[in-house]
Amino acid sequence: SNQGGKTCYTCGGYGHMSRDCNQGSKCYNCGNSGHISRECPEERKEKACYKCNEVGHI
């Protein structure tokens, strides 16, 4: 669940916003630090819906 619809653009976590984040940046695709998603060496994962967590729509 996304805990109130807030998604942090810094760490990719739920329940808080970037301005309140105390973690370093992470890749949205693989979750590792040190790179951003467009530079990720991992295969792209399909994004899940923020509301129902199902893939195929957002």
N, CA, C and O atoms as a Tripos MOL2 file, in Angstrom:
@<TRIPOS>MOLECULE
protein
  232   231    58     0     0
PROTEIN
NO_CHARGES

@<TRIPOS>ATOM
      1 N           0.8360   -1.1860    0.0000 N.3       1 SER1
      2 CA          0.0000    0.0000    0.0000 C.3       1 SER1
      3 C           0.8720    1.2370    0.0000 C.2       1 SER1
      4 O           2.0070    1.1980    0.4760 O.2       1 SER1
      5 N           0.3550    2.3350   -0.5290 N.am      2 ASN2
      6 CA          1.1720    3.5270   -0.6550 C.3       2 ASN2
      7 C           1.0240    4.5040    0.5010 C.2       2 ASN2
      8 O           1.5310    5.6220    0.4170 O.2       2 ASN2
      9 N           0.3670    4.1320    1.5450 N.am      3 GLN3
     10 CA          0.2750    4.8930    2.7790 C.3       3 GLN3
     11 C          -0.1120    6.3480    2.5360 C.2       3 GLN3
     12 O           0.6620    7.2530    2.8500 O.2       3 GLN3
     13 N          -1.2720    6.5790    1.9920 N.am      4 GLY4
     14 CA         -1.7760    7.9210    1.8240 C.3       4 GLY4
     15 C          -1.4420    8.5640    0.4920 C.2       4 GLY4
     16 O          -1.6810    9.7590    0.3190 O.2       4 GLY4
     17 N          -0.9060    7.8240   -0.4420 N.am      5 GLY5
     18 CA         -0.6560    8.3560   -1.7610 C.3       5 GLY5
     19 C           0.6150    9.1480   -1.9200 C.2       5 GLY5
     20 O           0.8890    9.6340   -3.0170 O.2       5 GLY5
     21 N           1.4060    9.3020   -0.8740 N.am      6 LYS6
     22 CA          2.6530   10.0540   -0.9750 C.3       6 LYS6
     23 C           3.7820    9.1390   -1.4210 C.2       6 LYS6
     24 O           4.0100    8.0880   -0.8210 O.2       6 LYS6
     25 N           4.4820    9.5330   -2.4630 N.am      7 THR7
     26 CA          5.6380    8.7910   -2.9420 C.3       7 THR7
     27 C           6.8350    9.7170   -2.9300 C.2       7 THR7
     28 O           6.7790   10.8100   -3.4940 O.2       7 THR7
     29 N           7.9040    9.3010   -2.3010 N.am      8 CYS8
     30 CA          9.1230   10.1030   -2.2240 C.3       8 CYS8
     31 C           9.9090    9.9740   -3.5190 C.2       8 CYS8
     32 O          10.1950    8.8630   -3.9650 O.2       8 CYS8
     33 N          10.2600   11.1090   -4.1270 N.am      9 TYR9
     34 CA         11.0370   11.0950   -5.3660 C.3       9 TYR9
     35 C          12.5290   10.9640   -5.1010 C.2       9 TYR9
     36 O          13.3070   10.8300   -6.0450 O.2       9 TYR9
     37 N          12.9430   10.9990   -3.8500 N.am     10 THR10
     38 CA         14.3540   10.8270   -3.5060 C.3      10 THR10
     39 C          14.6980    9.3550   -3.3420 C.2      10 THR10
     40 O          15.6470    8.8680   -3.9560 O.2      10 THR10
     41 N          13.9310    8.6400   -2.5150 N.am     11 CYS11
     42 CA         14.2540    7.2410   -2.2250 C.3      11 CYS11
     43 C          13.2870    6.2530   -2.8600 C.2      11 CYS11
     44 O          13.5560    5.0520   -2.8680 O.2      11 CYS11
     45 N          12.1640    6.7310   -3.3940 N.am     12 GLY12
     46 CA         11.1760    5.8420   -3.9940 C.3      12 GLY12
     47 C          10.2370    5.2130   -2.9830 C.2      12 GLY12
     48 O           9.3880    4.3990   -3.3470 O.2      12 GLY12
     49 N          10.3780    5.5820   -1.7150 N.am     13 GLY13
     50 CA          9.5350    5.0240   -0.6690 C.3      13 GLY13
     51 C           8.1660    5.6760   -0.6080 C.2      13 GLY13
     52 O           7.9140    6.6820   -1.2720 O.2      13 GLY13
     53 N           7.2910    5.0970    0.1910 N.am     14 TYR14
     54 CA          5.9330    5.5930    0.3470 C.3      14 TYR14
     55 C           5.7380    6.2050    1.7220 C.2      14 TYR14
     56 O           6.4510    5.8750    2.6700 O.2      14 TYR14
     57 N           4.7700    7.0950    1.8210 N.am     15 GLY15
     58 CA          4.3840    7.6460    3.1040 C.3      15 GLY15
     59 C           5.0640    8.9480    3.4730 C.2      15 GLY15
     60 O           4.7830    9.5030    4.5350 O.2      15 GLY15
     61 N           5.9510    9.4520    2.6300 N.am     16 HIS16
     62 CA          6.5840   10.7450    2.8640 C.3      16 HIS16
     63 C           6.9940   11.3530    1.5320 C.2      16 HIS16
     64 O           6.9640   10.6830    0.4990 O.2      16 HIS16
     65 N           7.3740   12.6160    1.5580 N.am     17 MET17
     66 CA          7.7740   13.3150    0.3440 C.3      17 MET17
     67 C           9.2710   13.6050    0.3890 C.2      17 MET17
     68 O           9.9040   13.4880    1.4380 O.2      17 MET17
     69 N           9.8300   13.9810   -0.7540 N.am     18 SER18
     70 CA         11.2750   14.2160   -0.8650 C.3      18 SER18
     71 C          11.8050   15.1840    0.1840 C.2      18 SER18
     72 O          12.8610   14.9520    0.7730 O.2      18 SER18
     73 N          11.0780   16.2610    0.4160 N.am     19 ARG19
     74 CA         11.5670   17.2710    1.3690 C.3      19 ARG19
     75 C          11.6990   16.7220    2.7890 C.2      19 ARG19
     76 O          12.4260   17.2850    3.6080 O.2      19 ARG19
     77 N          10.9970   15.6230    3.0830 N.am     20 ASP20
     78 CA         11.0410   15.0110    4.4120 C.3      20 ASP20
     79 C          11.9030   13.7510    4.4580 C.2      20 ASP20
     80 O          11.9640   13.0830    5.4900 O.2      20 ASP20
     81 N          12.5710   13.4200    3.3490 N.am     21 CYS21
     82 CA         13.3300   12.1730    3.2580 C.3      21 CYS21
     83 C          14.6800   12.2860    3.9620 C.2      21 CYS21
     84 O          15.3820   13.2890    3.8310 O.2      21 CYS21
     85 N          15.0270   11.2460    4.7070 N.am     22 ASN22
     86 CA         16.3250   11.2260    5.3790 C.3      22 ASN22
     87 C          17.2410   10.1620    4.7760 C.2      22 ASN22
     88 O          18.2770    9.8410    5.3570 O.2      22 ASN22
     89 N          16.8730    9.6150    3.6210 N.am     23 GLN23
     90 CA         17.6820    8.6010    2.9480 C.3      23 GLN23
     91 C          18.3010    9.1850    1.6880 C.2      23 GLN23
     92 O          17.8460   10.2080    1.1750 O.2      23 GLN23
     93 N          19.3240    8.5370    1.2040 N.am     24 GLY24
     94 CA         19.9300    8.9480   -0.0520 C.3      24 GLY24
     95 C          19.0780    8.5130   -1.2280 C.2      24 GLY24
     96 O          18.1570    7.7110   -1.0760 O.2      24 GLY24
     97 N          19.3850    9.0370   -2.3870 N.am     25 SER25
     98 CA         18.6440    8.6860   -3.5980 C.3      25 SER25
     99 C          18.8580    7.2280   -3.9710 C.2      25 SER25
    100 O          19.9340    6.6690   -3.7570 O.2      25 SER25
    101 N          17.8260    6.6240   -4.5290 N.am     26 LYS26
    102 CA         17.8780    5.2400   -4.9960 C.3      26 LYS26
    103 C          17.3090    5.1760   -6.4000 C.2      26 LYS26
    104 O          16.5210    6.0290   -6.8090 O.2      26 LYS26
    105 N          17.7190    4.1590   -7.1260 N.am     27 CYS27
    106 CA         17.1770    3.8990   -8.4560 C.3      27 CYS27
    107 C          15.7370    3.4120   -8.3080 C.2      27 CYS27
    108 O          15.4690    2.5080   -7.5170 O.2      27 CYS27
    109 N          14.8100    4.0020   -9.0640 N.am     28 TYR28
    110 CA         13.4090    3.5710   -9.0010 C.3      28 TYR28
    111 C          13.2080    2.1870   -9.5930 C.2      28 TYR28
    112 O          12.2380    1.5070   -9.2550 O.2      28 TYR28
    113 N          14.1100    1.7560  -10.4750 N.am     29 ASN29
    114 CA         13.9530    0.4570  -11.1340 C.3      29 ASN29
    115 C          14.4150   -0.6960  -10.2470 C.2      29 ASN29
    116 O          13.6770   -1.6620  -10.0550 O.2      29 ASN29
    117 N          15.6410   -0.6020   -9.7010 N.am     30 CYS30
    118 CA         16.1930   -1.7340   -8.9490 C.3      30 CYS30
    119 C          16.2900   -1.4890   -7.4430 C.2      30 CYS30
    120 O          16.4710   -2.4340   -6.6750 O.2      30 CYS30
    121 N          16.1730   -0.2330   -7.0140 N.am     31 GLY31
    122 CA         16.2230    0.0790   -5.5920 C.3      31 GLY31
    123 C          17.6140    0.2860   -5.0330 C.2      31 GLY31
    124 O          17.7600    0.5530   -3.8400 O.2      31 GLY31
    125 N          18.6430    0.1720   -5.8630 N.am     32 ASN32
    126 CA         20.0180    0.3680   -5.4000 C.3      32 ASN32
    127 C          20.4280    1.8280   -5.5090 C.2      32 ASN32
    128 O          19.8670    2.5820   -6.3040 O.2      32 ASN32
    129 N          21.4040    2.2200   -4.7100 N.am     33 SER33
    130 CA         21.9230    3.5810   -4.7920 C.3      33 SER33
    131 C          23.1030    3.6180   -5.7550 C.2      33 SER33
    132 O          23.6170    2.5750   -6.1580 O.2      33 SER33
    133 N          23.5250    4.8170   -6.1170 N.am     34 GLY34
    134 CA         24.6880    4.9760   -6.9760 C.3      34 GLY34
    135 C          24.3620    5.2770   -8.4260 C.2      34 GLY34
    136 O          25.2590    5.6140   -9.1990 O.2      34 GLY34
    137 N          23.1010    5.1650   -8.8110 N.am     35 HIS35
    138 CA         22.6800    5.5150  -10.1660 C.3      35 HIS35
    139 C          21.1870    5.8240  -10.1570 C.2      35 HIS35
    140 O          20.4800    5.5230   -9.1960 O.2      35 HIS35
    141 N          20.7240    6.4310  -11.2480 N.am     36 ILE36
    142 CA         19.3020    6.7080  -11.3930 C.3      36 ILE36
    143 C          18.7040    5.7220  -12.3940 C.2      36 ILE36
    144 O          19.4380    5.0160  -13.0870 O.2      36 ILE36
    145 N          17.3920    5.6740  -12.4700 N.am     37 SER37
    146 CA         16.7230    4.6250  -13.2470 C.3      37 SER37
    147 C          17.0940    4.6220  -14.7270 C.2      37 SER37
    148 O          17.2020    3.5490  -15.3220 O.2      37 SER37
    149 N          17.2920    5.7790  -15.3340 N.am     38 ARG38
    150 CA         17.6270    5.7750  -16.7670 C.3      38 ARG38
    151 C          19.0150    5.2130  -17.0350 C.2      38 ARG38
    152 O          19.3300    4.8720  -18.1760 O.2      38 ARG38
    153 N          19.8590    5.1100  -15.9940 N.am     39 GLU39
    154 CA         21.2000    4.5430  -16.1190 C.3      39 GLU39
    155 C          21.2940    3.1420  -15.5150 C.2      39 GLU39
    156 O          22.3880    2.5890  -15.4010 O.2      39 GLU39
    157 N          20.1660    2.5710  -15.1310 N.am     40 CYS40
    158 CA         20.1410    1.2790  -14.4420 C.3      40 CYS40
    159 C          20.5750    0.1400  -15.3620 C.2      40 CYS40
    160 O          20.0850    0.0230  -16.4850 O.2      40 CYS40
    161 N          21.5030   -0.7050  -14.8800 N.am     41 PRO41
    162 CA         21.9430   -1.8450  -15.6850 C.3      41 PRO41
    163 C          20.9490   -3.0130  -15.6710 C.2      41 PRO41
    164 O          21.0650   -3.9350  -16.4780 O.2      41 PRO41
    165 N          19.9870   -2.9760  -14.7660 N.am     42 GLU42
    166 CA         18.9910   -4.0470  -14.6690 C.3      42 GLU42
    167 C          17.9120   -3.8800  -15.7370 C.2      42 GLU42
    168 O          17.6780   -2.7760  -16.2290 O.2      42 GLU42
    169 N          17.2610   -4.9830  -16.0870 N.am     43 GLU43
    170 CA         16.1410   -4.9260  -17.0250 C.3      43 GLU43
    171 C          15.0270   -4.0720  -16.4330 C.2      43 GLU43
    172 O          14.7580   -4.1390  -15.2340 O.2      43 GLU43
    173 N          14.3890   -3.2810  -17.2650 N.am     44 ARG44
    174 CA         13.3090   -2.3990  -16.8010 C.3      44 ARG44
    175 C          12.1440   -3.2150  -16.2640 C.2      44 ARG44
    176 O          11.7100   -4.1870  -16.8820 O.2      44 ARG44
    177 N          11.6470   -2.8060  -15.1120 N.am     45 LYS45
    178 CA         10.4860   -3.4460  -14.5110 C.3      45 LYS45
    179 C           9.2590   -2.6070  -14.8300 C.2      45 LYS45
    180 O           9.3210   -1.3780  -14.8360 O.2      45 LYS45
    181 N           8.1500   -3.2730  -15.0940 N.am     46 GLU46
    182 CA          6.9190   -2.5510  -15.3720 C.3      46 GLU46
    183 C           6.4290   -1.8860  -14.0890 C.2      46 GLU46
    184 O           6.4100   -2.5080  -13.0270 O.2      46 GLU46
    185 N           6.0400   -0.6400  -14.1950 N.am     47 LYS47
    186 CA          5.5610    0.1070  -13.0350 C.3      47 LYS47
    187 C           4.2020   -0.4130  -12.5900 C.2      47 LYS47
    188 O           3.3740   -0.8030  -13.4130 O.2      47 LYS47
    189 N           3.9840   -0.4150  -11.2960 N.am     48 ALA48
    190 CA          2.7050   -0.8350  -10.7310 C.3      48 ALA48
    191 C           1.8590    0.3930  -10.4180 C.2      48 ALA48
    192 O           2.3850    1.4770  -10.1660 O.2      48 ALA48
    193 N           0.5760    0.2130  -10.4370 N.am     49 CYS49
    194 CA         -0.3720    1.2720  -10.1060 C.3      49 CYS49
    195 C          -0.1470    1.7300   -8.6600 C.2      49 CYS49
    196 O           0.0220    0.9070   -7.7600 O.2      49 CYS49
    197 N          -0.1470    3.0310   -8.4520 N.am     50 TYR50
    198 CA          0.0590    3.5740   -7.1090 C.3      50 TYR50
    199 C          -1.1230    3.3030   -6.1900 C.2      50 TYR50
    200 O          -0.9760    3.3010   -4.9680 O.2      50 TYR50
    201 N          -2.2900    3.0770   -6.7710 N.am     51 LYS51
    202 CA         -3.4790    2.8890   -5.9640 C.3      51 LYS51
    203 C          -3.7290    1.4210   -5.6060 C.2      51 LYS51
    204 O          -4.0140    1.0990   -4.4530 O.2      51 LYS51
    205 N          -3.6190    0.5190   -6.6200 N.am     52 CYS52
    206 CA         -3.9620   -0.8880   -6.3720 C.3      52 CYS52
    207 C          -2.7560   -1.8280   -6.4410 C.2      52 CYS52
    208 O          -2.8840   -3.0120   -6.1320 O.2      52 CYS52
    209 N          -1.5890   -1.3160   -6.8420 N.am     53 ASN53
    210 CA         -0.3400   -2.0750   -6.9150 C.3      53 ASN53
    211 C          -0.3400   -3.1520   -8.0020 C.2      53 ASN53
    212 O           0.4820   -4.0670   -7.9600 O.2      53 ASN53
    213 N          -1.2560   -3.0540   -8.9770 N.am     54 GLU54
    214 CA         -1.2950   -3.9730  -10.1140 C.3      54 GLU54
    215 C          -0.5470   -3.3460  -11.2870 C.2      54 GLU54
    216 O          -0.4920   -2.1220  -11.4010 O.2      54 GLU54
    217 N           0.0310   -4.1730  -12.1590 N.am     55 VAL55
    218 CA          0.7110   -3.6620  -13.3460 C.3      55 VAL55
    219 C          -0.2730   -3.5590  -14.5090 C.2      55 VAL55
    220 O          -1.3540   -4.1470  -14.4730 O.2      55 VAL55
    221 N           0.1140   -2.8040  -15.5420 N.am     56 GLY56
    222 CA         -0.7390   -2.6570  -16.7140 C.3      56 GLY56
    223 C          -1.4090   -1.3020  -16.8030 C.2      56 GLY56
    224 O          -1.9240   -0.9280  -17.8560 O.2      56 GLY56
    225 N          -1.4070   -0.5670  -15.7060 N.am     57 HIS57
    226 CA         -1.9280    0.7980  -15.6720 C.3      57 HIS57
    227 C          -1.2880    1.5120  -14.4860 C.2      57 HIS57
    228 O          -0.7250    0.8730  -13.5970 O.2      57 HIS57
    229 N          -1.3770    2.8300  -14.4780 N.am     58 ILE58
    230 CA         -0.8100    3.5730  -13.3380 C.3      58 ILE58
    231 C          -1.8010    4.5520  -12.7640 C.2      58 ILE58
    232 O          -1.4880    5.2560  -11.8030 O.2      58 ILE58
@<TRIPOS>BOND
     1     1     2 1
     2     2     3 1
     3     3     4 2
     4     3     5 am
     5     5     6 1
     6     6     7 1
     7     7     8 2
     8     7     9 am
     9     9    10 1
    10    10    11 1
    11    11    12 2
    12    11    13 am
    13    13    14 1
    14    14    15 1
    15    15    16 2
    16    15    17 am
    17    17    18 1
    18    18    19 1
    19    19    20 2
    20    19    21 am
    21    21    22 1
    22    22    23 1
    23    23    24 2
    24    23    25 am
    25    25    26 1
    26    26    27 1
    27    27    28 2
    28    27    29 am
    29    29    30 1
    30    30    31 1
    31    31    32 2
    32    31    33 am
    33    33    34 1
    34    34    35 1
    35    35    36 2
    36    35    37 am
    37    37    38 1
    38    38    39 1
    39    39    40 2
    40    39    41 am
    41    41    42 1
    42    42    43 1
    43    43    44 2
    44    43    45 am
    45    45    46 1
    46    46    47 1
    47    47    48 2
    48    47    49 am
    49    49    50 1
    50    50    51 1
    51    51    52 2
    52    51    53 am
    53    53    54 1
    54    54    55 1
    55    55    56 2
    56    55    57 am
    57    57    58 1
    58    58    59 1
    59    59    60 2
    60    59    61 am
    61    61    62 1
    62    62    63 1
    63    63    64 2
    64    63    65 am
    65    65    66 1
    66    66    67 1
    67    67    68 2
    68    67    69 am
    69    69    70 1
    70    70    71 1
    71    71    72 2
    72    71    73 am
    73    73    74 1
    74    74    75 1
    75    75    76 2
    76    75    77 am
    77    77    78 1
    78    78    79 1
    79    79    80 2
    80    79    81 am
    81    81    82 1
    82    82    83 1
    83    83    84 2
    84    83    85 am
    85    85    86 1
    86    86    87 1
    87    87    88 2
    88    87    89 am
    89    89    90 1
    90    90    91 1
    91    91    92 2
    92    91    93 am
    93    93    94 1
    94    94    95 1
    95    95    96 2
    96    95    97 am
    97    97    98 1
    98    98    99 1
    99    99   100 2
   100    99   101 am
   101   101   102 1
   102   102   103 1
   103   103   104 2
   104   103   105 am
   105   105   106 1
   106   106   107 1
   107   107   108 2
   108   107   109 am
   109   109   110 1
   110   110   111 1
   111   111   112 2
   112   111   113 am
   113   113   114 1
   114   114   115 1
   115   115   116 2
   116   115   117 am
   117   117   118 1
   118   118   119 1
   119   119   120 2
   120   119   121 am
   121   121   122 1
   122   122   123 1
   123   123   124 2
   124   123   125 am
   125   125   126 1
   126   126   127 1
   127   127   128 2
   128   127   129 am
   129   129   130 1
   130   130   131 1
   131   131   132 2
   132   131   133 am
   133   133   134 1
   134   134   135 1
   135   135   136 2
   136   135   137 am
   137   137   138 1
   138   138   139 1
   139   139   140 2
   140   139   141 am
   141   141   142 1
   142   142   143 1
   143   143   144 2
   144   143   145 am
   145   145   146 1
   146   146   147 1
   147   147   148 2
   148   147   149 am
   149   149   150 1
   150   150   151 1
   151   151   152 2
   152   151   153 am
   153   153   154 1
   154   154   155 1
   155   155   156 2
   156   155   157 am
   157   157   158 1
   158   158   159 1
   159   159   160 2
   160   159   161 am
   161   161   162 1
   162   162   163 1
   163   163   164 2
   164   163   165 am
   165   165   166 1
   166   166   167 1
   167   167   168 2
   168   167   169 am
   169   169   170 1
   170   170   171 1
   171   171   172 2
   172   171   173 am
   173   173   174 1
   174   174   175 1
   175   175   176 2
   176   175   177 am
   177   177   178 1
   178   178   179 1
   179   179   180 2
   180   179   181 am
   181   181   182 1
   182   182   183 1
   183   183   184 2
   184   183   185 am
   185   185   186 1
   186   186   187 1
   187   187   188 2
   188   187   189 am
   189   189   190 1
   190   190   191 1
   191   191   192 2
   192   191   193 am
   193   193   194 1
   194   194   195 1
   195   195   196 2
   196   195   197 am
   197   197   198 1
   198   198   199 1
   199   199   200 2
   200   199   201 am
   201   201   202 1
   202   202   203 1
   203   203   204 2
   204   203   205 am
   205   205   206 1
   206   206   207 1
   207   207   208 2
   208   207   209 am
   209   209   210 1
   210   210   211 1
   211   211   212 2
   212   211   213 am
   213   213   214 1
   214   214   215 1
   215   215   216 2
   216   215   217 am
   217   217   218 1
   218   218   219 1
   219   219   220 2
   220   219   221 am
   221   221   222 1
   222   222   223 1
   223   223   224 2
   224   223   225 am
   225   225   226 1
   226   226   227 1
   227   227   228 2
   228   227   229 am
   229   229   230 1
   230   230   231 1
   231   231   232 2
@<TRIPOS>SUBSTRUCTURE
     1 SER1         2 RESIDUE 1 A SER
     2 ASN2         6 RESIDUE 1 A ASN
     3 GLN3        10 RESIDUE 1 A GLN
     4 GLY4        14 RESIDUE 1 A GLY
     5 GLY5        18 RESIDUE 1 A GLY
     6 LYS6        22 RESIDUE 1 A LYS
     7 THR7        26 RESIDUE 1 A THR
     8 CYS8        30 RESIDUE 1 A CYS
     9 TYR9        34 RESIDUE 1 A TYR
    10 THR10       38 RESIDUE 1 A THR
    11 CYS11       42 RESIDUE 1 A CYS
    12 GLY12       46 RESIDUE 1 A GLY
    13 GLY13       50 RESIDUE 1 A GLY
    14 TYR14       54 RESIDUE 1 A TYR
    15 GLY15       58 RESIDUE 1 A GLY
    16 HIS16       62 RESIDUE 1 A HIS
    17 MET17       66 RESIDUE 1 A MET
    18 SER18       70 RESIDUE 1 A SER
    19 ARG19       74 RESIDUE 1 A ARG
    20 ASP20       78 RESIDUE 1 A ASP
    21 CYS21       82 RESIDUE 1 A CYS
    22 ASN22       86 RESIDUE 1 A ASN
    23 GLN23       90 RESIDUE 1 A GLN
    24 GLY24       94 RESIDUE 1 A GLY
    25 SER25       98 RESIDUE 1 A SER
    26 LYS26      102 RESIDUE 1 A LYS
    27 CYS27      106 RESIDUE 1 A CYS
    28 TYR28      110 RESIDUE 1 A TYR
    29 ASN29      114 RESIDUE 1 A ASN
    30 CYS30      118 RESIDUE 1 A CYS
    31 GLY31      122 RESIDUE 1 A GLY
    32 ASN32      126 RESIDUE 1 A ASN
    33 SER33      130 RESIDUE 1 A SER
    34 GLY34      134 RESIDUE 1 A GLY
    35 HIS35      138 RESIDUE 1 A HIS
    36 ILE36      142 RESIDUE 1 A ILE
    37 SER37      146 RESIDUE 1 A SER
    38 ARG38      150 RESIDUE 1 A ARG
    39 GLU39      154 RESIDUE 1 A GLU
    40 CYS40      158 RESIDUE 1 A CYS
    41 PRO41      162 RESIDUE 1 A PRO
    42 GLU42      166 RESIDUE 1 A GLU
    43 GLU43      170 RESIDUE 1 A GLU
    44 ARG44      174 RESIDUE 1 A ARG
    45 LYS45      178 RESIDUE 1 A LYS
    46 GLU46      182 RESIDUE 1 A GLU
    47 LYS47      186 RESIDUE 1 A LYS
    48 ALA48      190 RESIDUE 1 A ALA
    49 CYS49      194 RESIDUE 1 A CYS
    50 TYR50      198 RESIDUE 1 A TYR
    51 LYS51      202 RESIDUE 1 A LYS
    52 CYS52      206 RESIDUE 1 A CYS
    53 ASN53      210 RESIDUE 1 A ASN
    54 GLU54      214 RESIDUE 1 A GLU
    55 VAL55      218 RESIDUE 1 A VAL
    56 GLY56      222 RESIDUE 1 A GLY
    57 HIS57      226 RESIDUE 1 A HIS
    58 ILE58      230 RESIDUE 1 A ILE
